[in-house]
Amino acid sequence: MSHFGLEPAWLFNSLTIVAQLTGSALIILKRGTWFGAGMLGVFTFLTIPIVHAFWRLEGERAITAFHTAGEHMGMIGALVLVSILAARSRPAASASDTQDPSLDSVRVLQR
């Protein structure tokens, strides 16, 4: 982290580990998936100007950083998709569905 101007390095290393493990665990355990994906997405986005600033580099290093930044944007898009799909997979019961007992047979047929 010192190489990128982030001091104290131990603090930024610790925050990186916590953010990545917590965000991943939230997604895997399906508890606050949107928050875990958001946490990882923000972290990934922040690495672009801090670590992969291709506009400040030259030659082969600039090309490598540009491709890495593009891959990071793709990963952020995938994390947005994870959040959307997690929200869609939860059954949303409306108030009218829970109060009408005649709809029980319809719910059984829909499964």
C-alpha atoms as a printed R data frame, in Angstrom:
    type eleno elety resid chain resno       x       y       z
1   ATOM     1    CA   MET     A     1   0.000   0.000   0.000
2   ATOM     2    CA   SER     A     2   2.939   2.303   0.606
3   ATOM     3    CA   HIS     A     3   3.782   2.024  -3.088
4   ATOM     4    CA   PHE     A     4   0.451   3.714  -3.911
5   ATOM     5    CA   GLY     A     5   0.816   6.425  -1.266
6   ATOM     6    CA   LEU     A     6  -1.600   4.881   1.220
7   ATOM     7    CA   GLU     A     7  -0.205   5.304   4.736
8   ATOM     8    CA   PRO     A     8  -0.289   3.723   7.238
9   ATOM     9    CA   ALA     A     9  -0.013   0.614   5.101
10  ATOM    10    CA   TRP     A    10  -1.130  -1.765   7.858
11  ATOM    11    CA   LEU     A    11  -4.433   0.112   8.194
12  ATOM    12    CA   PHE     A    12  -5.206   0.051   4.457
13  ATOM    13    CA   ASN     A    13  -4.182  -3.609   4.219
14  ATOM    14    CA   SER     A    14  -6.491  -4.457   7.121
15  ATOM    15    CA   LEU     A    15  -9.396  -2.478   5.639
16  ATOM    16    CA   THR     A    16  -8.886  -4.200   2.292
17  ATOM    17    CA   ILE     A    17  -9.041  -7.647   3.887
18  ATOM    18    CA   VAL     A    18 -12.119  -6.768   5.951
19  ATOM    19    CA   ALA     A    19 -13.966  -5.252   2.976
20  ATOM    20    CA   GLN     A    20 -13.260  -8.181   0.675
21  ATOM    21    CA   LEU     A    21 -14.045 -10.918   3.198
22  ATOM    22    CA   THR     A    22 -17.152  -9.205   4.583
23  ATOM    23    CA   GLY     A    23 -18.561  -8.358   1.158
24  ATOM    24    CA   SER     A    24 -17.948 -11.887  -0.118
25  ATOM    25    CA   ALA     A    25 -19.448 -13.477   3.000
26  ATOM    26    CA   LEU     A    26 -22.606 -11.360   2.731
27  ATOM    27    CA   ILE     A    27 -23.097 -12.491  -0.866
28  ATOM    28    CA   ILE     A    28 -22.357 -16.164  -0.186
29  ATOM    29    CA   LEU     A    29 -24.605 -16.289   2.892
30  ATOM    30    CA   LYS     A    30 -27.386 -14.363   1.091
31  ATOM    31    CA   ARG     A    31 -27.624 -11.872   3.954
32  ATOM    32    CA   GLY     A    32 -27.544  -8.297   2.745
33  ATOM    33    CA   THR     A    33 -26.425  -9.328  -0.722
34  ATOM    34    CA   TRP     A    34 -26.956  -5.824  -2.051
35  ATOM    35    CA   PHE     A    35 -24.739  -4.417   0.704
36  ATOM    36    CA   GLY     A    36 -21.973  -6.969   0.132
37  ATOM    37    CA   ALA     A    37 -22.040  -6.429  -3.615
38  ATOM    38    CA   GLY     A    38 -22.093  -2.675  -3.096
39  ATOM    39    CA   MET     A    39 -19.151  -2.887  -0.724
40  ATOM    40    CA   LEU     A    40 -17.117  -4.893  -3.235
41  ATOM    41    CA   GLY     A    41 -18.217  -2.646  -6.093
42  ATOM    42    CA   VAL     A    42 -17.131   0.550  -4.347
43  ATOM    43    CA   PHE     A    43 -13.842  -1.048  -3.341
44  ATOM    44    CA   THR     A    44 -13.224  -2.213  -6.909
45  ATOM    45    CA   PHE     A    45 -14.123   1.200  -8.318
46  ATOM    46    CA   LEU     A    46 -11.736   2.967  -5.945
47  ATOM    47    CA   THR     A    47  -8.842   0.795  -7.091
48  ATOM    48    CA   ILE     A    48  -9.042   2.304 -10.587
49  ATOM    49    CA   PRO     A    49  -7.923   5.878  -9.764
50  ATOM    50    CA   ILE     A    50  -5.615   4.741  -6.954
51  ATOM    51    CA   VAL     A    51  -3.862   1.713  -8.472
52  ATOM    52    CA   HIS     A    52  -4.734   1.514 -12.181
53  ATOM    53    CA   ALA     A    53  -4.510   5.182 -13.203
54  ATOM    54    CA   PHE     A    54  -3.662   4.456 -16.846
55  ATOM    55    CA   TRP     A    55  -3.981   8.136 -17.783
56  ATOM    56    CA   ARG     A    56  -0.863   8.886 -15.704
57  ATOM    57    CA   LEU     A    57   1.252   6.068 -17.144
58  ATOM    58    CA   GLU     A    58   3.033   5.521 -20.418
59  ATOM    59    CA   GLY     A    59   3.775   2.637 -22.736
60  ATOM    60    CA   GLU     A    60   3.104  -0.966 -21.784
61  ATOM    61    CA   ARG     A    61   2.243  -0.076 -18.176
62  ATOM    62    CA   ALA     A    62  -0.532   2.239 -19.387
63  ATOM    63    CA   ILE     A    63  -1.987  -0.459 -21.646
64  ATOM    64    CA   THR     A    64  -1.917  -3.044 -18.856
65  ATOM    65    CA   ALA     A    65  -3.541  -0.625 -16.392
66  ATOM    66    CA   PHE     A    66  -6.197   0.303 -18.992
67  ATOM    67    CA   HIS     A    67  -7.156  -3.339 -19.538
68  ATOM    68    CA   THR     A    68  -7.224  -3.986 -15.809
69  ATOM    69    CA   ALA     A    69  -9.476  -0.952 -15.285
70  ATOM    70    CA   GLY     A    70 -11.797  -2.287 -17.993
71  ATOM    71    CA   GLU     A    71 -11.928  -5.670 -16.276
72  ATOM    72    CA   HIS     A    72 -12.752  -3.912 -13.017
73  ATOM    73    CA   MET     A    73 -15.677  -2.114 -14.669
74  ATOM    74    CA   GLY     A    74 -16.942  -5.477 -15.915
75  ATOM    75    CA   MET     A    75 -16.705  -6.869 -12.386
76  ATOM    76    CA   ILE     A    76 -18.673  -3.905 -11.047
77  ATOM    77    CA   GLY     A    77 -21.381  -4.625 -13.620
78  ATOM    78    CA   ALA     A    78 -21.467  -8.249 -12.494
79  ATOM    79    CA   LEU     A    79 -21.862  -7.145  -8.872
80  ATOM    80    CA   VAL     A    80 -24.811  -4.945  -9.878
81  ATOM    81    CA   LEU     A    81 -26.338  -7.983 -11.591
82  ATOM    82    CA   VAL     A    82 -25.809 -10.062  -8.421
83  ATOM    83    CA   SER     A    83 -27.760  -7.465  -6.448
84  ATOM    84    CA   ILE     A    84 -30.588  -7.389  -8.976
85  ATOM    85    CA   LEU     A    85 -30.900 -11.165  -9.183
86  ATOM    86    CA   ALA     A    86 -30.792 -11.536  -5.405
87  ATOM    87    CA   ALA     A    87 -33.631  -9.036  -5.052
88  ATOM    88    CA   ARG     A    88 -35.686 -10.790  -7.746
89  ATOM    89    CA   SER     A    89 -35.264 -14.254  -6.232
90  ATOM    90    CA   ARG     A    90 -36.952 -13.263  -2.966
91  ATOM    91    CA   PRO     A    91 -40.684 -13.974  -3.037
92  ATOM    92    CA   ALA     A    92 -42.670 -10.801  -2.624
93  ATOM    93    CA   ALA     A    93 -46.017 -11.449  -0.949
94  ATOM    94    CA   SER     A    94 -48.540  -8.668  -1.170
95  ATOM    95    CA   ALA     A    95 -51.027  -7.932   1.575
96  ATOM    96    CA   SER     A    96 -53.935  -9.209  -0.545
97  ATOM    97    CA   ASP     A    97 -52.200 -12.569  -1.156
98  ATOM    98    CA   THR     A    98 -51.700 -13.260   2.526
99  ATOM    99    CA   GLN     A    99 -55.301 -12.428   3.485
100 ATOM   100    CA   ASP     A   100 -57.213 -14.404   0.847
101 ATOM   101    CA   PRO     A   101 -57.289 -18.140   1.704
102 ATOM   102    CA   SER     A   102 -58.750 -19.008  -1.713
103 ATOM   103    CA   LEU     A   103 -55.393 -18.140  -3.273
104 ATOM   104    CA   ASP     A   104 -53.618 -20.958  -1.414
105 ATOM   105    CA   SER     A   105 -54.374 -23.431  -4.209
106 ATOM   106    CA   VAL     A   106 -53.088 -20.951  -6.792
107 ATOM   107    CA   ARG     A   107 -49.802 -20.606  -4.873
108 ATOM   108    CA   VAL     A   108 -49.412 -24.385  -4.744
109 ATOM   109    CA   LEU     A   109 -49.945 -24.649  -8.517
110 ATOM   110    CA   GLN     A   110 -47.402 -21.899  -9.157
111 ATOM   111    CA   ARG     A   111 -44.647 -23.803  -7.343
